[in-house]
Amino acid sequence: MKLAISGKGGAGKTTLTALLCLSFASEGKKVLAIDADPTANLAGTLNFPDPEKIIPVIAMSNLIEERTGAKPGTSGSVFKLNPKVDDIPEKYSYAHNGIKFMVLGAIRNASAGCACPENTFLKSLLQHLVLERDEVVIVDMEAGIEHLGRGTLAGIDALVIVVEPGRKSLDVAGRIFALAKQLGLKKICFVANKVRTQEDLAFIKKNLPEKQHLTGSLPYSEELLAIDRGMPLQTAFKSFSENVKAIINEVTGNQ
């Protein structure tokens, strides 16, 4: 199972990513969590020790130069378009509580006009992670999927868009949905977060793009918010494991 999680900043996509990772791991699945969001908060949310010491792949200049044949930060130079990346997850991932983890760093999308070795390296790595790994791979994206590209999207089983009961969140979700359809992604799911009332849930359902189905929801909870303040993720997971498992069943088709 390969999942990409997206949504407006602050909607709760990193929290959902972490809960999904923990749920799969609790079932004995091999899980590889990928932080592709420039804010890079997933390690702390997963309670990895010393998350600030985890080095993003994009910061590994010597490695990128070795694999691409060009120094990061240069443009217009000749470099390998298909660098070797299949050994990177084993050599440069971190492990904690049955979950492997990597921080990619920011991938610039095609519209930014970046034909540079670091961008090529990260895209090749992400494509390898999605297309060729045999574990559950869950990618915490930034608010957009332009940098995935058609090749990588072909390997994603589902894009999960996190929405909260607010117009801005739903507007961002609509733009992500439109782009995902344009790129040919077949399965797009919506998960509601921070739901306080039935009115919140009804508002989200009414305003989903093209009358899409709501895959699942998480309630507004001080317990979930406390994850950002260092509360162990496992504590919150106990309270919301059924919500998370229901979301997984919908996303994977295991009714």
C-alpha positions as MATLAB code, in Angstrom:
seq = 'MKLAISGKGGAGKTTLTALLCLSFASEGKKVLAIDADPTANLAGTLNFPDPEKIIPVIAMSNLIEERTGAKPGTSGSVFKLNPKVDDIPEKYSYAHNGIKFMVLGAIRNASAGCACPENTFLKSLLQHLVLERDEVVIVDMEAGIEHLGRGTLAGIDALVIVVEPGRKSLDVAGRIFALAKQLGLKKICFVANKVRTQEDLAFIKKNLPEKQHLTGSLPYSEELLAIDRGMPLQTAFKSFSENVKAIINEVTGNQ';
ca = [
       0.000    0.000    0.000;
       1.371    3.355   -1.089;
      -0.443    6.457    0.217;
       0.163   10.181   -0.244;
      -1.386   12.516    2.339;
      -2.077   16.120    1.389;
      -4.216   19.069    2.421;
      -4.032   22.658    3.608;
      -1.292   23.448    6.109;
      -2.638   22.998    9.627;
      -5.512   20.734    8.578;
      -3.925   17.780   10.338;
      -2.315   15.782    7.536;
       0.858   15.106    9.548;
      -1.194   13.847   12.495;
      -3.215   11.587   10.208;
      -0.023   10.347    8.520;
       1.431    9.433   11.902;
      -1.740    7.664   13.044;
      -1.897    5.672    9.805;
       1.751    4.644   10.204;
       1.118    3.493   13.761;
      -1.990    1.562   12.771;
      -0.237   -0.333    9.972;
       2.769   -1.017   12.224;
       0.511   -2.337   15.005;
      -0.720   -4.969   12.541;
       2.818   -6.150   11.892;
       3.189   -4.401    8.537;
       6.539   -3.000    7.438;
       6.057    0.769    7.326;
       8.199    3.444    5.696;
       7.122    6.997    6.562;
       8.323    9.756    4.230;
       8.279   13.437    5.171;
       8.093   15.452    1.933;
       6.690   18.569    3.595;
       9.149   21.492    3.896;
       8.023   22.044    7.504;
       9.204   18.479    8.358;
       7.193   17.806   11.533;
       6.495   14.112   11.041;
       9.488   12.768   13.001;
       8.436   14.635   16.139;
       4.823   13.562   15.711;
       5.973    9.929   15.465;
       7.967   10.487   18.674;
      11.326    9.761   17.073;
      14.108   10.670   19.516;
      16.029   13.859   18.670;
      14.011   14.656   15.517;
      16.017   17.833   14.985;
      19.098   15.675   14.324;
      17.489   13.818   11.413;
      19.174   15.013    8.232;
      16.985   15.633    5.169;
      18.173   13.840    2.055;
      18.300   17.139    0.163;
      20.967   18.339    2.616;
      23.283   15.405    1.764;
      25.282   17.352   -0.821;
      28.142   14.870   -1.130;
      25.758   11.975   -1.683;
      23.772   13.850   -4.327;
      26.962   14.869   -6.126;
      28.264   11.302   -5.993;
      25.059    9.851   -7.461;
      24.243   12.526  -10.055;
      27.746   13.587  -11.041;
      27.015   17.262  -10.406;
      27.262   19.569   -7.406;
      23.922   20.571   -5.846;
      23.013   24.192   -6.417;
      24.283   24.195   -9.966;
      22.072   24.495  -13.001;
      22.733   23.938  -16.666;
      25.369   21.297  -15.911;
      25.349   17.729  -17.191;
      24.196   15.154  -14.635;
      22.614   11.716  -14.461;
      18.853   11.761  -14.926;
      18.466    8.280  -13.383;
      20.831    8.202  -10.409;
      21.195    5.080   -8.264;
      18.784    5.364   -5.316;
      17.706    1.815   -4.436;
      20.161    1.564   -1.511;
      19.221    4.916    0.016;
      16.294    3.761    2.257;
      18.423    1.125    4.000;
      21.436    3.393    4.446;
      19.772    6.671    5.353;
      16.463    5.878    7.040;
      15.845    5.995   10.784;
      13.873    3.379   12.749;
      11.732    3.710   15.867;
       8.816    1.673   17.244;
       8.645   -0.538   14.156;
       8.513    2.386   11.699;
      11.264    3.410    9.291;
      11.474    7.097    8.475;
      13.096    9.485    6.014;
      12.965   13.238    5.481;
      13.278   14.180    1.812;
      13.306   17.956    1.988;
      11.538   20.309   -0.405;
      11.127   19.112   -3.991;
      10.577   21.984   -6.386;
       7.859   21.387   -8.932;
       8.280   21.589  -12.672;
       6.790   25.072  -12.901;
       9.656   26.383  -10.803;
      11.950   25.600  -13.722;
      14.458   23.642  -11.664;
      16.580   21.317  -13.778;
      19.111   20.646  -11.034;
      20.825   17.562   -9.602;
      19.159   17.715   -6.164;
      15.670   17.934   -7.636;
      16.385   15.049  -10.005;
      17.811   12.968   -7.167;
      14.839   13.524   -4.859;
      12.309   12.788   -7.596;
      14.144    9.590   -8.523;
      14.208    8.558   -4.865;
      10.520    9.302   -4.355;
       9.634    7.364   -7.488;
      11.658    4.387   -6.232;
       9.963    4.531   -2.828;
       6.496    4.535   -4.375;
       7.008    2.135   -7.264;
       9.497   -0.439   -6.032;
       9.356   -0.839   -2.255;
       7.540   -3.847   -0.767;
       6.406   -2.182    2.459;
       3.614    0.230    3.306;
       4.857    3.654    2.191;
       3.066    6.748    3.484;
       4.172   10.162    2.216;
       3.327   13.329    4.130;
       3.101   15.870    1.307;
       3.058   19.630    1.304;
      -0.168   21.361    0.238;
       0.005   20.256   -3.380;
       1.155   17.338   -5.504;
       2.758   19.052   -8.518;
       6.183   17.678   -7.652;
       5.019   14.044   -7.728;
       4.850   13.783  -11.507;
       2.938   11.254  -13.558;
       5.475    8.453  -13.094;
       5.323    8.563   -9.312;
       1.560    9.001   -9.213;
       1.175    5.799  -11.199;
       2.404    3.855   -8.168;
       0.262    5.566   -5.540;
      -2.728    3.518   -4.443;
      -4.578    6.523   -3.061;
      -4.213   10.229   -2.426;
      -5.780   11.132    0.921;
      -6.770   14.792    1.234;
      -7.311   16.012    4.803;
      -9.965   18.696    5.261;
     -11.201   20.630    8.261;
     -14.536   22.458    8.573;
     -13.509   25.729    6.966;
     -13.777   27.346    3.559;
     -10.015   27.777    3.054;
      -9.306   24.133    3.775;
     -11.979   23.004    1.339;
     -10.766   25.445   -1.339;
      -7.245   23.981   -1.089;
      -8.712   20.470   -1.176;
     -10.581   21.354   -4.349;
      -7.392   22.540   -6.060;
      -5.494   19.413   -5.026;
      -8.381   17.239   -6.240;
      -8.478   18.974   -9.635;
      -4.736   18.584  -10.123;
      -4.812   14.923   -9.073;
      -7.511   14.229  -11.637;
      -5.570   16.129  -14.274;
      -2.515   13.970  -13.562;
      -4.608   10.821  -13.893;
      -4.753    9.618  -10.271;
      -7.677    7.225   -9.985;
      -8.291    6.986   -6.231;
      -8.715   10.219   -4.283;
     -10.086   10.094   -0.739;
     -11.166   12.787    1.706;
     -10.790   12.577    5.488;
     -12.429   15.145    7.757;
     -10.428   16.325   10.767;
     -11.194   18.535   13.800;
     -14.901   17.721   13.583;
     -16.763   19.135   16.583;
     -20.402   18.705   15.586;
     -22.689   17.090   13.046;
     -22.975   20.553   11.480;
     -19.194   20.524   10.875;
     -19.475   17.139    9.214;
     -22.436   18.229    7.100;
     -20.591   21.384    5.996;
     -17.591   19.361    4.831;
     -19.726   16.802    2.993;
     -21.725   19.511    1.254;
     -18.606   21.329    0.041;
     -16.422   18.463   -1.118;
     -15.471   18.904   -4.797;
     -17.762   17.199   -7.306;
     -19.865   15.699   -4.490;
     -17.098   13.321   -3.510;
     -17.599   10.710   -0.795;
     -16.119   11.322    2.678;
     -13.851    8.404    3.548;
     -13.741    8.963    7.299;
     -13.292   11.510   10.055;
     -11.426   12.369   13.227;
     -13.026   14.449   15.971;
     -11.698   17.709   17.321;
      -9.694   16.561   20.320;
      -7.371   18.149   22.831;
      -5.687   14.755   22.970;
      -4.788   14.914   19.277;
      -3.687   18.543   19.593;
      -1.439   17.538   22.494;
       0.665   15.422   20.122;
       2.270   18.685   18.982;
       3.161   19.377   22.599;
       5.014   16.089   22.951;
       2.314   13.708   24.159;
       3.196   10.150   23.034;
       1.406    9.300   19.828;
       0.500    5.861   21.174;
      -1.635    7.484   23.870;
      -3.797    9.277   21.320;
      -3.839    6.253   19.033;
      -5.571    4.171   21.711;
      -8.459    6.639   21.720;
      -8.797    6.935   17.949;
      -7.601    3.572   16.646;
     -11.097    2.604   15.500;
     -11.459    5.839   13.502;
      -8.081    5.249   11.890;
      -8.782    1.604   11.082;
     -12.106    2.574    9.520;
     -10.274    5.093    7.330;
      -7.742    2.437    6.300;
     -10.516   -0.027    5.450;
     -12.193    2.554    3.227;
      -8.965    3.607    1.549;
      -7.754    0.062    0.919;
     -11.179   -1.300    0.013;
     -11.289   -3.778    2.905;
     -14.930   -3.356    3.816;
];
